[in-house]
Amino acid sequence: MNRTTLNLPKAVSFDTLELPEQNCPNCSSEGLLVFYRLDDIPFHSCLLMFNKDEALKYPKGNLQFGFCPSCGFITNTRFEPGVHNYSADYEETQGFSECFNAFAKSLAQRIIDKYDIRDKTILEIGCGKGEFLALMCRLGNNRGIGIDPAYVPERNPDVTGGKIEFIRDFYSEKYAHLKADVICCRHTLEHIAPTQQFMKTLRQTIGDRKDTLIFFELPDVMRVLGDGAFWDIYYEHCSYFTAGSLARLFRTCGFDIDDLYLDYDGQYLILTAYPAQSQTNMGLDIENDLEQLNTAIKEFKENCSRRIDYWRGIVEQATRQGQRVVIWGSGSKGVAFLTTLKLDNQIEYTVDINPYKQGRNMPGTGQQVISPKFLKQYAPDKIIVMNPIYCREIQEELDRLNIKADLLAVS
């Protein structure tokens, strides 16, 4: 990436803007600093469309990154929560990947062993299709309660002998009566705009049950900023955390953090905590990241703009040479990659191993989602992988199908 003249889409802007009157939804401090804007991106990334026309007409909104200097939180200041439709048509699962399933099983077993979660009740907020909750119950002989409006009963038959109850709804105060030994929330908090309000509600519903284990998992924005990973920035994620901003939220809302670390090749933050009587003080080295974060934000414009220019160049050059390019991964990263680059018809297909996505179309750009087997017929020259951690798994599938193509991973 040694270009000197950048070819950036008009929808992308790195101009800074102060919002002195806007409060941080994570710590209530006044004043946010805007450092990145992206216009005309689809409201949903995991709500795939039934045809190309529907996909191209899908409603779009704008993203504007506001940074809080006090706590380090980053939020989309132009986010409209009412536009989302988390329903049975929402297809977020990563459970068809052997790589991801191995990680999930290892994580579940590690949490169970460390905190002796056996014969306990686990409440999962934002349980999706329920795979992880079922895994935790099966490995530890636990009982489960899963809450998610996108849960689909027929997708996860109860293999735990009737020990799991699923509620198709959003979590709120009305579920305060649900008692659990463990409260789990994976890849949900980043979809919630009023993060402090949500965590205070959760703390209130726990009440005096001080031995309740809290377990959260969500993306780490420090990596996104450092890598200029524009494919990890999309409308559904309205809240972006570093280890420090996440810890400050939990401590302010009355939790004492037991552990906080990065996992899944540094992509995910893992936090475990217990309820406390009041606000707690910083106690882990990983929480002290404001200086590093400020540096990452200053360098983000250069990192991100170079990445955008590089990948536009890769696709445009391949098109000029008559080569076929596909992307592998129809989830949020794939949607962000295509919509940020604003490429027209240079990429025709998106590959995904999830059979529930195949035959659908990408919101905003319209590419059809295909199975890996279709590549034998299509014969692409280049395959751009939306997450490097899956490259080995994908290459093994390509070898099995005897498909010869250059495998390129976003990084």
BAGU-823186 format. One record per residue (C-alpha): residue in three letters; z, x, y; residue number from 1. Coordinates in steps of 0.2 Angstrom, whole numbers, always signed. Layout:
<recs>
{rest=ALA; w=Z; u=X; v=Y; nr=NUM}
...
</recs>
This chain:
<recs>
{rest=MET; w=+0; u=+0; v=+0; nr=1}
{rest=ASN; w=-6; u=+12; v=+13; nr=2}
{rest=ARG; w=-16; u=+1; v=+24; nr=3}
{rest=THR; w=-15; u=+3; v=+43; nr=4}
{rest=THR; w=-23; u=-13; v=+48; nr=5}
{rest=LEU; w=-14; u=-28; v=+40; nr=6}
{rest=ASN; w=-23; u=-44; v=+36; nr=7}
{rest=LEU; w=-9; u=-57; v=+37; nr=8}
{rest=PRO; w=-11; u=-76; v=+36; nr=9}
{rest=LYS; w=-9; u=-86; v=+52; nr=10}
{rest=ALA; w=+5; u=-96; v=+45; nr=11}
{rest=VAL; w=+16; u=-81; v=+43; nr=12}
{rest=SER; w=+26; u=-74; v=+58; nr=13}
{rest=PHE; w=+40; u=-61; v=+60; nr=14}
{rest=ASP; w=+44; u=-64; v=+78; nr=15}
{rest=THR; w=+63; u=-65; v=+82; nr=16}
{rest=LEU; w=+71; u=-80; v=+90; nr=17}
{rest=GLU; w=+89; u=-83; v=+95; nr=18}
{rest=LEU; w=+97; u=-100; v=+91; nr=19}
{rest=PRO; w=+114; u=-98; v=+100; nr=20}
{rest=GLU; w=+119; u=-116; v=+99; nr=21}
{rest=GLN; w=+115; u=-118; v=+80; nr=22}
{rest=ASN; w=+130; u=-116; v=+69; nr=23}
{rest=CYS; w=+130; u=-107; v=+52; nr=24}
{rest=PRO; w=+131; u=-120; v=+38; nr=25}
{rest=ASN; w=+140; u=-107; v=+28; nr=26}
{rest=CYS; w=+154; u=-101; v=+39; nr=27}
{rest=SER; w=+153; u=-113; v=+55; nr=28}
{rest=SER; w=+150; u=-98; v=+67; nr=29}
{rest=GLU; w=+139; u=-101; v=+82; nr=30}
{rest=GLY; w=+122; u=-92; v=+83; nr=31}
{rest=LEU; w=+108; u=-88; v=+71; nr=32}
{rest=LEU; w=+94; u=-76; v=+73; nr=33}
{rest=VAL; w=+77; u=-81; v=+67; nr=34}
{rest=PHE; w=+67; u=-67; v=+59; nr=35}
{rest=TYR; w=+54; u=-75; v=+48; nr=36}
{rest=ARG; w=+43; u=-90; v=+49; nr=37}
{rest=LEU; w=+31; u=-98; v=+36; nr=38}
{rest=ASP; w=+21; u=-114; v=+40; nr=39}
{rest=ASP; w=+13; u=-127; v=+29; nr=40}
{rest=ILE; w=+22; u=-124; v=+12; nr=41}
{rest=PRO; w=+25; u=-138; v=-1; nr=42}
{rest=PHE; w=+42; u=-147; v=-1; nr=43}
{rest=HIS; w=+43; u=-145; v=-20; nr=44}
{rest=SER; w=+39; u=-130; v=-31; nr=45}
{rest=CYS; w=+44; u=-137; v=-48; nr=46}
{rest=LEU; w=+37; u=-155; v=-46; nr=47}
{rest=LEU; w=+20; u=-152; v=-53; nr=48}
{rest=MET; w=+5; u=-164; v=-49; nr=49}
{rest=PHE; w=-5; u=-174; v=-61; nr=50}
{rest=ASN; w=-22; u=-169; v=-53; nr=51}
{rest=LYS; w=-30; u=-157; v=-40; nr=52}
{rest=ASP; w=-32; u=-170; v=-27; nr=53}
{rest=GLU; w=-14; u=-176; v=-28; nr=54}
{rest=ALA; w=-9; u=-157; v=-27; nr=55}
{rest=LEU; w=-19; u=-153; v=-12; nr=56}
{rest=LYS; w=-12; u=-168; v=-3; nr=57}
{rest=TYR; w=+6; u=-165; v=-7; nr=58}
{rest=PRO; w=+17; u=-165; v=+8; nr=59}
{rest=LYS; w=+21; u=-149; v=+16; nr=60}
{rest=GLY; w=+35; u=-142; v=+28; nr=61}
{rest=ASN; w=+39; u=-127; v=+38; nr=62}
{rest=LEU; w=+52; u=-113; v=+34; nr=63}
{rest=GLN; w=+61; u=-103; v=+47; nr=64}
{rest=PHE; w=+74; u=-90; v=+41; nr=65}
{rest=GLY; w=+90; u=-90; v=+52; nr=66}
{rest=PHE; w=+102; u=-76; v=+49; nr=67}
{rest=CYS; w=+121; u=-77; v=+53; nr=68}
{rest=PRO; w=+128; u=-61; v=+59; nr=69}
{rest=SER; w=+145; u=-66; v=+55; nr=70}
{rest=CYS; w=+144; u=-70; v=+37; nr=71}
{rest=GLY; w=+127; u=-63; v=+32; nr=72}
{rest=PHE; w=+121; u=-80; v=+26; nr=73}
{rest=ILE; w=+102; u=-84; v=+28; nr=74}
{rest=THR; w=+96; u=-102; v=+29; nr=75}
{rest=ASN; w=+80; u=-112; v=+33; nr=76}
{rest=THR; w=+84; u=-119; v=+50; nr=77}
{rest=ARG; w=+69; u=-131; v=+48; nr=78}
{rest=PHE; w=+74; u=-138; v=+31; nr=79}
{rest=GLU; w=+73; u=-157; v=+29; nr=80}
{rest=PRO; w=+84; u=-162; v=+14; nr=81}
{rest=GLY; w=+77; u=-180; v=+13; nr=82}
{rest=VAL; w=+60; u=-175; v=+7; nr=83}
{rest=HIS; w=+65; u=-169; v=-10; nr=84}
{rest=ASN; w=+63; u=-179; v=-26; nr=85}
{rest=TYR; w=+74; u=-171; v=-40; nr=86}
{rest=SER; w=+69; u=-183; v=-54; nr=87}
{rest=ALA; w=+64; u=-183; v=-72; nr=88}
{rest=ASP; w=+47; u=-176; v=-66; nr=89}
{rest=TYR; w=+55; u=-160; v=-60; nr=90}
{rest=GLU; w=+51; u=-146; v=-72; nr=91}
{rest=GLU; w=+63; u=-131; v=-69; nr=92}
{rest=THR; w=+67; u=-125; v=-86; nr=93}
{rest=GLN; w=+64; u=-107; v=-91; nr=94}
{rest=GLY; w=+69; u=-111; v=-109; nr=95}
{rest=PHE; w=+53; u=-107; v=-117; nr=96}
{rest=SER; w=+54; u=-88; v=-113; nr=97}
{rest=GLU; w=+62; u=-78; v=-127; nr=98}
{rest=CYS; w=+67; u=-65; v=-113; nr=99}
{rest=PHE; w=+76; u=-78; v=-103; nr=100}
{rest=ASN; w=+84; u=-86; v=-118; nr=101}
{rest=ALA; w=+91; u=-69; v=-124; nr=102}
{rest=PHE; w=+98; u=-67; v=-106; nr=103}
{rest=ALA; w=+106; u=-84; v=-106; nr=104}
{rest=LYS; w=+114; u=-82; v=-123; nr=105}
{rest=SER; w=+121; u=-65; v=-119; nr=106}
{rest=LEU; w=+128; u=-72; v=-102; nr=107}
{rest=ALA; w=+135; u=-87; v=-111; nr=108}
{rest=GLN; w=+143; u=-76; v=-125; nr=109}
{rest=ARG; w=+150; u=-64; v=-112; nr=110}
{rest=ILE; w=+158; u=-77; v=-101; nr=111}
{rest=ILE; w=+165; u=-86; v=-117; nr=112}
{rest=ASP; w=+173; u=-70; v=-123; nr=113}
{rest=LYS; w=+180; u=-63; v=-107; nr=114}
{rest=TYR; w=+188; u=-80; v=-102; nr=115}
{rest=ASP; w=+192; u=-86; v=-120; nr=116}
{rest=ILE; w=+182; u=-102; v=-117; nr=117}
{rest=ARG; w=+184; u=-110; v=-134; nr=118}
{rest=ASP; w=+188; u=-128; v=-137; nr=119}
{rest=LYS; w=+188; u=-132; v=-119; nr=120}
{rest=THR; w=+179; u=-144; v=-107; nr=121}
{rest=ILE; w=+164; u=-137; v=-97; nr=122}
{rest=LEU; w=+157; u=-147; v=-82; nr=123}
{rest=GLU; w=+140; u=-140; v=-76; nr=124}
{rest=ILE; w=+134; u=-145; v=-59; nr=125}
{rest=GLY; w=+115; u=-145; v=-59; nr=126}
{rest=CYS; w=+113; u=-143; v=-77; nr=127}
{rest=GLY; w=+94; u=-146; v=-77; nr=128}
{rest=LYS; w=+88; u=-150; v=-95; nr=129}
{rest=GLY; w=+105; u=-145; v=-102; nr=130}
{rest=GLU; w=+100; u=-130; v=-112; nr=131}
{rest=PHE; w=+114; u=-118; v=-105; nr=132}
{rest=LEU; w=+128; u=-131; v=-106; nr=133}
{rest=ALA; w=+123; u=-135; v=-124; nr=134}
{rest=LEU; w=+123; u=-116; v=-128; nr=135}
{rest=MET; w=+140; u=-114; v=-120; nr=136}
{rest=CYS; w=+147; u=-129; v=-131; nr=137}
{rest=ARG; w=+139; u=-123; v=-147; nr=138}
{rest=LEU; w=+144; u=-104; v=-145; nr=139}
{rest=GLY; w=+162; u=-109; v=-141; nr=140}
{rest=ASN; w=+165; u=-126; v=-149; nr=141}
{rest=ASN; w=+167; u=-133; v=-132; nr=142}
{rest=ARG; w=+164; u=-150; v=-125; nr=143}
{rest=GLY; w=+152; u=-153; v=-110; nr=144}
{rest=ILE; w=+148; u=-164; v=-95; nr=145}
{rest=GLY; w=+132; u=-161; v=-87; nr=146}
{rest=ILE; w=+127; u=-168; v=-70; nr=147}
{rest=ASP; w=+109; u=-168; v=-64; nr=148}
{rest=PRO; w=+96; u=-181; v=-58; nr=149}
{rest=ALA; w=+82; u=-171; v=-67; nr=150}
{rest=TYR; w=+90; u=-172; v=-84; nr=151}
{rest=VAL; w=+79; u=-179; v=-97; nr=152}
{rest=PRO; w=+88; u=-186; v=-113; nr=153}
{rest=GLU; w=+74; u=-183; v=-125; nr=154}
{rest=ARG; w=+72; u=-165; v=-120; nr=155}
{rest=ASN; w=+89; u=-159; v=-126; nr=156}
{rest=PRO; w=+95; u=-168; v=-142; nr=157}
{rest=ASP; w=+113; u=-166; v=-144; nr=158}
{rest=VAL; w=+116; u=-152; v=-157; nr=159}
{rest=THR; w=+135; u=-152; v=-154; nr=160}
{rest=GLY; w=+139; u=-168; v=-163; nr=161}
{rest=GLY; w=+141; u=-179; v=-148; nr=162}
{rest=LYS; w=+152; u=-167; v=-138; nr=163}
{rest=ILE; w=+141; u=-167; v=-122; nr=164}
{rest=GLU; w=+140; u=-181; v=-109; nr=165}
{rest=PHE; w=+125; u=-181; v=-97; nr=166}
{rest=ILE; w=+125; u=-190; v=-80; nr=167}
{rest=ARG; w=+109; u=-192; v=-71; nr=168}
{rest=ASP; w=+115; u=-190; v=-53; nr=169}
{rest=PHE; w=+120; u=-178; v=-39; nr=170}
{rest=TYR; w=+137; u=-171; v=-40; nr=171}
{rest=SER; w=+149; u=-178; v=-26; nr=172}
{rest=GLU; w=+167; u=-184; v=-23; nr=173}
{rest=LYS; w=+164; u=-199; v=-34; nr=174}
{rest=TYR; w=+165; u=-187; v=-49; nr=175}
{rest=ALA; w=+182; u=-180; v=-44; nr=176}
{rest=HIS; w=+190; u=-189; v=-59; nr=177}
{rest=LEU; w=+181; u=-178; v=-71; nr=178}
{rest=LYS; w=+193; u=-165; v=-78; nr=179}
{rest=ALA; w=+186; u=-148; v=-84; nr=180}
{rest=ASP; w=+193; u=-131; v=-89; nr=181}
{rest=VAL; w=+177; u=-123; v=-83; nr=182}
{rest=ILE; w=+165; u=-128; v=-69; nr=183}
{rest=CYS; w=+148; u=-120; v=-70; nr=184}
{rest=CYS; w=+134; u=-121; v=-57; nr=185}
{rest=ARG; w=+118; u=-111; v=-60; nr=186}
{rest=HIS; w=+104; u=-110; v=-48; nr=187}
{rest=THR; w=+109; u=-125; v=-39; nr=188}
{rest=LEU; w=+118; u=-119; v=-23; nr=189}
{rest=GLU; w=+103; u=-111; v=-16; nr=190}
{rest=HIS; w=+95; u=-129; v=-15; nr=191}
{rest=ILE; w=+110; u=-136; v=-5; nr=192}
{rest=ALA; w=+109; u=-134; v=+14; nr=193}
{rest=PRO; w=+127; u=-138; v=+19; nr=194}
{rest=THR; w=+135; u=-124; v=+8; nr=195}
{rest=GLN; w=+152; u=-124; v=+16; nr=196}
{rest=GLN; w=+154; u=-143; v=+15; nr=197}
{rest=PHE; w=+148; u=-143; v=-3; nr=198}
{rest=MET; w=+161; u=-129; v=-8; nr=199}
{rest=LYS; w=+175; u=-138; v=+1; nr=200}
{rest=THR; w=+171; u=-154; v=-8; nr=201}
{rest=LEU; w=+171; u=-145; v=-24; nr=202}
{rest=ARG; w=+188; u=-136; v=-20; nr=203}
{rest=GLN; w=+196; u=-153; v=-15; nr=204}
{rest=THR; w=+190; u=-162; v=-32; nr=205}
{rest=ILE; w=+198; u=-148; v=-42; nr=206}
{rest=GLY; w=+215; u=-151; v=-33; nr=207}
{rest=ASP; w=+230; u=-142; v=-41; nr=208}
{rest=ARG; w=+221; u=-137; v=-57; nr=209}
{rest=LYS; w=+223; u=-118; v=-53; nr=210}
{rest=ASP; w=+218; u=-112; v=-70; nr=211}
{rest=THR; w=+200; u=-120; v=-68; nr=212}
{rest=LEU; w=+187; u=-106; v=-70; nr=213}
{rest=ILE; w=+172; u=-107; v=-58; nr=214}
{rest=PHE; w=+156; u=-99; v=-63; nr=215}
{rest=PHE; w=+141; u=-98; v=-52; nr=216}
{rest=GLU; w=+124; u=-90; v=-54; nr=217}
{rest=LEU; w=+110; u=-89; v=-40; nr=218}
{rest=PRO; w=+97; u=-77; v=-33; nr=219}
{rest=ASP; w=+101; u=-62; v=-23; nr=220}
{rest=VAL; w=+92; u=-61; v=-6; nr=221}
{rest=MET; w=+96; u=-43; v=-3; nr=222}
{rest=ARG; w=+83; u=-39; v=-17; nr=223}
{rest=VAL; w=+71; u=-51; v=-9; nr=224}
{rest=LEU; w=+73; u=-43; v=+8; nr=225}
{rest=GLY; w=+72; u=-25; v=+2; nr=226}
{rest=ASP; w=+57; u=-28; v=-9; nr=227}
{rest=GLY; w=+48; u=-39; v=+4; nr=228}
{rest=ALA; w=+47; u=-52; v=-10; nr=229}
{rest=PHE; w=+38; u=-66; v=-1; nr=230}
{rest=TRP; w=+35; u=-74; v=-18; nr=231}
{rest=ASP; w=+54; u=-77; v=-19; nr=232}
{rest=ILE; w=+54; u=-87; v=-3; nr=233}
{rest=TYR; w=+50; u=-106; v=-4; nr=234}
{rest=TYR; w=+55; u=-123; v=+3; nr=235}
{rest=GLU; w=+66; u=-129; v=-11; nr=236}
{rest=HIS; w=+78; u=-114; v=-8; nr=237}
{rest=CYS; w=+86; u=-118; v=+9; nr=238}
{rest=SER; w=+101; u=-106; v=+6; nr=239}
{rest=TYR; w=+100; u=-87; v=+3; nr=240}
{rest=PHE; w=+115; u=-77; v=-2; nr=241}
{rest=THR; w=+120; u=-59; v=-3; nr=242}
{rest=ALA; w=+135; u=-54; v=-13; nr=243}
{rest=GLY; w=+145; u=-53; v=+3; nr=244}
{rest=SER; w=+139; u=-70; v=+10; nr=245}
{rest=LEU; w=+143; u=-78; v=-6; nr=246}
{rest=ALA; w=+160; u=-71; v=-8; nr=247}
{rest=ARG; w=+164; u=-75; v=+10; nr=248}
{rest=LEU; w=+160; u=-93; v=+7; nr=249}
{rest=PHE; w=+170; u=-94; v=-9; nr=250}
{rest=ARG; w=+185; u=-86; v=-1; nr=251}
{rest=THR; w=+185; u=-96; v=+15; nr=252}
{rest=CYS; w=+184; u=-112; v=+5; nr=253}
{rest=GLY; w=+200; u=-108; v=-5; nr=254}
{rest=PHE; w=+194; u=-98; v=-21; nr=255}
{rest=ASP; w=+200; u=-81; v=-27; nr=256}
{rest=ILE; w=+185; u=-71; v=-34; nr=257}
{rest=ASP; w=+188; u=-63; v=-51; nr=258}
{rest=ASP; w=+171; u=-55; v=-54; nr=259}
{rest=LEU; w=+155; u=-53; v=-44; nr=260}
{rest=TYR; w=+140; u=-43; v=-50; nr=261}
{rest=LEU; w=+121; u=-42; v=-51; nr=262}
{rest=ASP; w=+112; u=-47; v=-68; nr=263}
{rest=TYR; w=+94; u=-50; v=-74; nr=264}
{rest=ASP; w=+87; u=-34; v=-68; nr=265}
{rest=GLY; w=+96; u=-36; v=-51; nr=266}
{rest=GLN; w=+88; u=-53; v=-48; nr=267}
{rest=TYR; w=+104; u=-64; v=-50; nr=268}
{rest=LEU; w=+121; u=-64; v=-43; nr=269}
{rest=ILE; w=+135; u=-69; v=-55; nr=270}
{rest=LEU; w=+152; u=-75; v=-48; nr=271}
{rest=THR; w=+168; u=-80; v=-57; nr=272}
{rest=ALA; w=+183; u=-87; v=-47; nr=273}
{rest=TYR; w=+198; u=-97; v=-48; nr=274}
{rest=PRO; w=+205; u=-110; v=-36; nr=275}
{rest=ALA; w=+218; u=-102; v=-23; nr=276}
{rest=GLN; w=+231; u=-110; v=-12; nr=277}
{rest=SER; w=+222; u=-105; v=+4; nr=278}
{rest=GLN; w=+208; u=-93; v=+10; nr=279}
{rest=THR; w=+208; u=-76; v=+1; nr=280}
{rest=ASN; w=+204; u=-59; v=+7; nr=281}
{rest=MET; w=+190; u=-47; v=+2; nr=282}
{rest=GLY; w=+194; u=-37; v=-13; nr=283}
{rest=LEU; w=+178; u=-31; v=-21; nr=284}
{rest=ASP; w=+167; u=-17; v=-15; nr=285}
{rest=ILE; w=+151; u=-27; v=-17; nr=286}
{rest=GLU; w=+157; u=-39; v=-4; nr=287}
{rest=ASN; w=+156; u=-26; v=+10; nr=288}
{rest=ASP; w=+137; u=-27; v=+13; nr=289}
{rest=LEU; w=+134; u=-33; v=+31; nr=290}
{rest=GLU; w=+128; u=-16; v=+37; nr=291}
{rest=GLN; w=+116; u=-15; v=+22; nr=292}
{rest=LEU; w=+110; u=-32; v=+25; nr=293}
{rest=ASN; w=+107; u=-29; v=+44; nr=294}
{rest=THR; w=+96; u=-14; v=+39; nr=295}
{rest=ALA; w=+87; u=-24; v=+26; nr=296}
{rest=ILE; w=+83; u=-38; v=+39; nr=297}
{rest=LYS; w=+76; u=-25; v=+51; nr=298}
{rest=GLU; w=+65; u=-17; v=+37; nr=299}
{rest=PHE; w=+59; u=-34; v=+30; nr=300}
{rest=LYS; w=+45; u=-36; v=+42; nr=301}
{rest=GLU; w=+37; u=-20; v=+37; nr=302}
{rest=ASN; w=+41; u=-23; v=+18; nr=303}
{rest=CYS; w=+35; u=-41; v=+17; nr=304}
{rest=SER; w=+19; u=-39; v=+28; nr=305}
{rest=ARG; w=+13; u=-24; v=+18; nr=306}
{rest=ARG; w=+16; u=-34; v=+2; nr=307}
{rest=ILE; w=+6; u=-49; v=+8; nr=308}
{rest=ASP; w=-8; u=-38; v=+14; nr=309}
{rest=TYR; w=-8; u=-29; v=-3; nr=310}
{rest=TRP; w=-9; u=-44; v=-14; nr=311}
{rest=ARG; w=-22; u=-53; v=-3; nr=312}
{rest=GLY; w=-32; u=-37; v=-4; nr=313}
{rest=ILE; w=-31; u=-36; v=-23; nr=314}
{rest=VAL; w=-37; u=-54; v=-25; nr=315}
{rest=GLU; w=-51; u=-53; v=-12; nr=316}
{rest=GLN; w=-58; u=-37; v=-19; nr=317}
{rest=ALA; w=-58; u=-44; v=-36; nr=318}
{rest=THR; w=-67; u=-59; v=-30; nr=319}
{rest=ARG; w=-80; u=-49; v=-21; nr=320}
{rest=GLN; w=-83; u=-39; v=-37; nr=321}
{rest=GLY; w=-85; u=-56; v=-47; nr=322}
{rest=GLN; w=-69; u=-54; v=-57; nr=323}
{rest=ARG; w=-58; u=-68; v=-62; nr=324}
{rest=VAL; w=-40; u=-68; v=-57; nr=325}
{rest=VAL; w=-26; u=-79; v=-64; nr=326}
{rest=ILE; w=-7; u=-79; v=-61; nr=327}
{rest=TRP; w=+6; u=-80; v=-74; nr=328}
{rest=GLY; w=+20; u=-92; v=-70; nr=329}
{rest=SER; w=+18; u=-109; v=-62; nr=330}
{rest=GLY; w=+36; u=-110; v=-56; nr=331}
{rest=SER; w=+43; u=-107; v=-38; nr=332}
{rest=LYS; w=+37; u=-89; v=-37; nr=333}
{rest=GLY; w=+19; u=-94; v=-42; nr=334}
{rest=VAL; w=+19; u=-108; v=-29; nr=335}
{rest=ALA; w=+26; u=-96; v=-15; nr=336}
{rest=PHE; w=+13; u=-83; v=-20; nr=337}
{rest=LEU; w=-1; u=-94; v=-18; nr=338}
{rest=THR; w=+4; u=-104; v=-3; nr=339}
{rest=THR; w=+10; u=-89; v=+7; nr=340}
{rest=LEU; w=-6; u=-79; v=+4; nr=341}
{rest=LYS; w=-17; u=-94; v=+9; nr=342}
{rest=LEU; w=-30; u=-90; v=-3; nr=343}
{rest=ASP; w=-43; u=-104; v=-5; nr=344}
{rest=ASN; w=-52; u=-104; v=-22; nr=345}
{rest=GLN; w=-51; u=-86; v=-27; nr=346}
{rest=ILE; w=-38; u=-91; v=-41; nr=347}
{rest=GLU; w=-43; u=-105; v=-52; nr=348}
{rest=TYR; w=-29; u=-106; v=-65; nr=349}
{rest=THR; w=-11; u=-103; v=-67; nr=350}
{rest=VAL; w=-4; u=-98; v=-84; nr=351}
{rest=ASP; w=+13; u=-105; v=-91; nr=352}
{rest=ILE; w=+20; u=-105; v=-108; nr=353}
{rest=ASN; w=+30; u=-122; v=-104; nr=354}
{rest=PRO; w=+20; u=-135; v=-113; nr=355}
{rest=TYR; w=+27; u=-148; v=-101; nr=356}
{rest=LYS; w=+18; u=-139; v=-86; nr=357}
{rest=GLN; w=+1; u=-137; v=-95; nr=358}
{rest=GLY; w=-12; u=-148; v=-88; nr=359}
{rest=ARG; w=-3; u=-151; v=-72; nr=360}
{rest=ASN; w=-8; u=-144; v=-55; nr=361}
{rest=MET; w=+1; u=-133; v=-43; nr=362}
{rest=PRO; w=+8; u=-142; v=-27; nr=363}
{rest=GLY; w=-1; u=-137; v=-11; nr=364}
{rest=THR; w=-15; u=-126; v=-19; nr=365}
{rest=GLY; w=-21; u=-136; v=-34; nr=366}
{rest=GLN; w=-23; u=-123; v=-47; nr=367}
{rest=GLN; w=-23; u=-131; v=-65; nr=368}
{rest=VAL; w=-9; u=-125; v=-76; nr=369}
{rest=ILE; w=-16; u=-118; v=-93; nr=370}
{rest=SER; w=-9; u=-112; v=-109; nr=371}
{rest=PRO; w=-11; u=-93; v=-114; nr=372}
{rest=LYS; w=-23; u=-98; v=-127; nr=373}
{rest=PHE; w=-35; u=-105; v=-114; nr=374}
{rest=LEU; w=-37; u=-87; v=-108; nr=375}
{rest=LYS; w=-47; u=-83; v=-123; nr=376}
{rest=GLN; w=-60; u=-94; v=-117; nr=377}
{rest=TYR; w=-58; u=-90; v=-98; nr=378}
{rest=ALA; w=-58; u=-71; v=-101; nr=379}
{rest=PRO; w=-49; u=-66; v=-85; nr=380}
{rest=ASP; w=-51; u=-48; v=-78; nr=381}
{rest=LYS; w=-34; u=-48; v=-69; nr=382}
{rest=ILE; w=-17; u=-57; v=-73; nr=383}
{rest=ILE; w=-4; u=-56; v=-59; nr=384}
{rest=VAL; w=+13; u=-59; v=-67; nr=385}
{rest=MET; w=+26; u=-68; v=-55; nr=386}
{rest=ASN; w=+41; u=-59; v=-62; nr=387}
{rest=PRO; w=+40; u=-41; v=-69; nr=388}
{rest=ILE; w=+54; u=-44; v=-81; nr=389}
{rest=TYR; w=+42; u=-54; v=-92; nr=390}
{rest=CYS; w=+28; u=-41; v=-93; nr=391}
{rest=ARG; w=+33; u=-35; v=-110; nr=392}
{rest=GLU; w=+34; u=-53; v=-117; nr=393}
{rest=ILE; w=+17; u=-57; v=-109; nr=394}
{rest=GLN; w=+8; u=-42; v=-115; nr=395}
{rest=GLU; w=+14; u=-45; v=-133; nr=396}
{rest=GLU; w=+6; u=-63; v=-131; nr=397}
{rest=LEU; w=-10; u=-56; v=-124; nr=398}
{rest=ASP; w=-11; u=-43; v=-139; nr=399}
{rest=ARG; w=-8; u=-57; v=-151; nr=400}
{rest=LEU; w=-22; u=-67; v=-144; nr=401}
{rest=ASN; w=-33; u=-51; v=-142; nr=402}
{rest=ILE; w=-35; u=-54; v=-123; nr=403}
{rest=LYS; w=-40; u=-39; v=-113; nr=404}
{rest=ALA; w=-35; u=-40; v=-95; nr=405}
{rest=ASP; w=-27; u=-29; v=-82; nr=406}
{rest=LEU; w=-8; u=-35; v=-81; nr=407}
{rest=LEU; w=-2; u=-33; v=-63; nr=408}
{rest=ALA; w=+16; u=-38; v=-59; nr=409}
{rest=VAL; w=+23; u=-42; v=-41; nr=410}
{rest=SER; w=+35; u=-29; v=-35; nr=411}
</recs>
